Amino acid sequence: MKKAKQKDGDFVHTLSDEKLDEFRSMTLRTRLQWLEEANMFVNKVIGLERRAQFDKRFEVCLPRRQKKAG
């Protein structure tokens, strides 16, 4: 996996063809489980406040007072 820093501070991750093939070969249930676990991991590591800064869809997960402050 390659990481490239962009000008706005976001990161882009590029996956190898082998990793993509590995994901394609998973059953749909396994893919969903993998995505749910990855989502929980990211939320625990960076928290919902920080995640909402990168992805506005997560603002709905924040308490109202935090939405207005951010």
N, CA, C and O of each residue as an XYZ file, in Angstrom:
280
protein
N       0.843     -1.169      0.000
C       0.000      0.000      0.000
C       0.890      1.234      0.000
O       1.833      1.330      0.786
N       0.593      2.155     -0.865
C       1.357      3.393     -0.950
C       0.550      4.524     -0.333
O      -0.677      4.559     -0.435
N       1.251      5.443      0.304
C       0.620      6.624      0.883
C       1.178      7.841      0.186
O       2.389      7.951     -0.007
N       0.308      8.755     -0.194
C       0.751     10.001     -0.813
C       0.069     11.161     -0.109
O      -1.157     11.193      0.003
N       0.846     12.096      0.355
C       0.273     13.269      1.025
C      -0.118     14.288     -0.037
O       0.663     14.613     -0.931
N      -1.350     14.784      0.085
C      -1.820     15.792     -0.843
C      -1.708     17.159     -0.192
O      -1.459     17.256      1.010
N      -1.885     18.197     -0.958
C      -1.679     19.560     -0.479
C      -2.603     19.956      0.658
O      -2.214     20.780      1.486
N      -3.811     19.408      0.737
C      -4.751     19.817      1.772
C      -4.614     18.996      3.057
O      -5.432     19.139      3.966
N      -3.608     18.151      3.144
C      -3.374     17.382      4.355
C      -4.034     16.012      4.359
O      -3.802     15.225      5.278
N      -4.846     15.708      3.359
C      -5.466     14.388      3.270
C      -4.447     13.387      2.736
O      -3.451     13.753      2.111
N      -4.726     12.126      2.999
C      -3.869     11.075      2.493
C      -4.638     10.214      1.510
O      -5.838      9.992      1.668
N      -3.951      9.740      0.513
C      -4.534      8.829     -0.463
C      -3.785      7.514     -0.346
O      -2.555      7.488     -0.358
N      -4.526      6.428     -0.232
C      -3.915      5.110     -0.142
C      -4.164      4.371     -1.449
O      -5.297      4.288     -1.921
N      -3.107      3.842     -2.020
C      -3.208      3.081     -3.250
C      -2.937      1.623     -2.928
O      -1.928      1.290     -2.307
N      -3.852      0.753     -3.357
C      -3.692     -0.673     -3.094
C      -3.115     -1.372     -4.312
O      -3.368     -0.987     -5.453
N      -2.338     -2.401     -4.043
C      -1.744     -3.179     -5.128
C      -2.825     -4.029     -5.795
O      -3.889     -4.266     -5.222
N      -2.536     -4.480     -7.009
C      -3.467     -5.361     -7.711
C      -3.707     -6.642     -6.917
O      -4.808     -7.192     -6.932
N      -2.671     -7.112     -6.226
C      -2.805     -8.336     -5.433
C      -3.807     -8.139     -4.293
O      -4.627     -9.017     -4.026
N      -3.737     -6.985     -3.623
C      -4.668     -6.695     -2.527
C      -6.094     -6.562     -3.056
O      -7.042     -7.031     -2.426
N      -6.240     -5.926     -4.205
C      -7.568     -5.799     -4.803
C      -8.134     -7.158     -5.188
O      -9.319     -7.420     -4.983
N      -7.296     -8.020     -5.742
C      -7.732     -9.377     -6.085
C      -8.136    -10.148     -4.836
O      -9.114    -10.895     -4.850
N      -7.384     -9.964     -3.761
C      -7.703    -10.626     -2.496
C      -9.084    -10.184     -2.003
O      -9.880    -11.011     -1.560
N      -9.359     -8.909     -2.077
C     -10.654     -8.388     -1.641
C     -11.776     -8.907     -2.548
O     -12.851     -9.270     -2.070
N     -11.517     -8.937     -3.850
C     -12.523     -9.440     -4.797
C     -12.876    -10.896     -4.542
O     -14.010    -11.318     -4.769
N     -11.909    -11.655     -4.074
C     -12.146    -13.081     -3.863
C     -12.918    -13.376     -2.576
O     -13.363    -14.505     -2.371
N     -13.082    -12.375     -1.709
C     -13.834    -12.569     -0.471
C     -15.328    -12.682     -0.780
O     -15.817    -12.114     -1.756
N     -16.037    -13.420      0.062
C     -17.492    -13.456     -0.071
C     -18.046    -12.097      0.334
O     -17.375    -11.319      1.012
N     -19.265    -11.820     -0.083
C     -19.874    -10.537      0.267
C     -19.988    -10.378      1.780
O     -19.773     -9.287      2.308
N     -20.321    -11.442      2.470
C     -20.432    -11.387      3.935
C     -19.077    -11.052      4.566
O     -19.008    -10.261      5.506
N     -18.018    -11.643      4.058
C     -16.674    -11.386      4.578
C     -16.240     -9.956      4.277
O     -15.607     -9.312      5.113
N     -16.574     -9.458      3.097
C     -16.252     -8.067      2.752
C     -16.949     -7.105      3.703
O     -16.335     -6.164      4.206
N     -18.235     -7.346      3.946
C     -18.989     -6.473      4.835
C     -18.408     -6.511      6.244
O     -18.273     -5.470      6.887
N     -18.067     -7.693      6.721
C     -17.466     -7.812      8.053
C     -16.147     -7.049      8.112
O     -15.872     -6.349      9.087
N     -15.338     -7.183      7.076
C     -14.055     -6.487      7.014
C     -14.278     -4.974      7.057
O     -13.582     -4.267      7.786
N     -15.242     -4.476      6.282
C     -15.527     -3.043      6.255
C     -16.042     -2.541      7.597
O     -15.656     -1.460      8.043
N     -16.913     -3.318      8.246
C     -17.433     -2.913      9.552
C     -16.322     -2.859     10.593
O     -16.277     -1.934     11.404
N     -15.428     -3.841     10.577
C     -14.307     -3.850     11.524
C     -13.354     -2.693     11.260
O     -12.860     -2.068     12.197
N     -13.094     -2.406      9.986
C     -12.214     -1.286      9.638
C     -12.837      0.025     10.093
O     -12.136      0.898     10.607
N     -14.137      0.174      9.912
C     -14.840      1.384     10.330
C     -14.755      1.556     11.845
O     -14.476      2.654     12.325
N     -14.991      0.491     12.597
C     -14.900      0.569     14.064
C     -13.487      0.935     14.501
O     -13.308      1.733     15.422
N     -12.487      0.357     13.846
C     -11.091      0.639     14.167
C     -10.775      2.123     13.957
O     -10.186      2.769     14.824
N     -11.171      2.652     12.801
C     -10.891      4.059     12.500
C     -11.589      4.957     13.517
O     -11.000      5.927     13.995
N     -12.836      4.640     13.851
C     -13.563      5.461     14.821
C     -12.888      5.438     16.188
O     -12.854      6.461     16.871
N     -12.355      4.300     16.597
C     -11.671      4.212     17.887
C     -10.341      4.959     17.864
O      -9.968      5.604     18.844
N      -9.638      4.869     16.755
C      -8.309      5.468     16.672
C      -8.375      6.991     16.575
O      -7.688      7.689     17.322
N      -9.190      7.507     15.668
C      -9.202      8.961     15.485
C     -10.420      9.632     16.108
O     -10.420     10.850     16.286
N     -11.438      8.882     16.439
C     -12.637      9.454     17.054
C     -13.574     10.067     16.028
O     -13.176     10.399     14.911
N     -14.823     10.206     16.434
C     -15.835     10.718     15.511
C     -15.648     12.200     15.198
O     -15.935     12.633     14.082
N     -15.173     12.981     16.163
C     -14.958     14.410     15.897
C     -13.977     14.608     14.753
O     -14.247     15.346     13.805
N     -12.846     13.944     14.855
C     -11.801     14.067     13.819
C     -12.291     13.489     12.493
O     -12.029     14.043     11.426
N     -13.002     12.375     12.577
C     -13.502     11.746     11.362
C     -14.491     12.671     10.649
O     -14.509     12.734      9.420
N     -15.312     13.387     11.420
C     -16.276     14.315     10.827
C     -15.578     15.483     10.134
O     -16.144     16.084      9.220
N     -14.364     15.811     10.555
C     -13.610     16.870      9.880
C     -13.227     16.444      8.465
O     -13.203     17.263      7.546
N     -12.928     15.160      8.301
C     -12.533     14.631      6.994
C     -13.728     14.244      6.141
O     -13.687     14.355      4.916
N     -14.792     13.788      6.792
C     -15.954     13.266      6.076
C     -17.214     13.804      6.739
O     -17.597     13.351      7.817
N     -17.849     14.759      6.101
C     -18.999     15.461      6.681
C     -20.167     14.522      6.986
O     -21.044     14.880      7.772
N     -20.201     13.333      6.385
C     -21.287     12.393      6.680
C     -21.277     11.962      8.136
O     -22.308     11.532      8.653
N     -20.154     12.063      8.802
C     -20.045     11.641     10.198
C     -20.499     12.714     11.175
O     -20.546     12.469     12.380
N     -20.833     13.902     10.676
C     -21.338     14.955     11.561
C     -22.639     14.539     12.236
O     -22.921     14.985     13.349
N     -23.429     13.703     11.594
C     -24.695     13.260     12.193
C     -24.455     12.392     13.422
O     -25.375     12.196     14.217
N     -23.267     11.876     13.598
C     -22.931     11.030     14.742
C     -22.525     11.850     15.965
O     -22.439     11.315     17.070
N     -22.278     13.138     15.773
C     -21.819     13.994     16.860
C     -22.998     14.575     17.649
O     -24.065     14.810     17.082
N     -22.813     14.803     18.933
C     -23.855     15.513     19.689
C     -24.054     16.904     19.096
O     -23.130     17.461     18.501
N     -25.230     17.462     19.249
C     -25.565     18.755     18.638
C     -24.583     19.860     19.007
O     -24.191     20.638     18.137
N     -24.179     19.953     20.261
C     -23.283     21.036     20.667
C     -21.940     20.941     19.967
O     -21.319     21.975     19.718
N     -21.464     19.746     19.639
C     -20.202     19.600     18.921
C     -20.355     19.997     17.458
O     -19.418     20.532     16.866
N     -21.515     19.744     16.868
C     -21.727     20.114     15.465
C     -21.617     21.618     15.289
O     -20.992     22.090     14.339
N     -22.223     22.379     16.206
C     -22.206     23.829     16.088
C     -20.832     24.420     16.356
O     -20.466     25.435     15.764
N     -20.060     23.785     17.255
C     -18.735     24.297     17.601
C     -17.763     24.089     16.452
O     -16.841     24.887     16.284
N     -17.942     23.033     15.652
C     -16.996     22.693     14.598
C     -17.237     23.386     13.370
O     -16.509     23.190     12.397
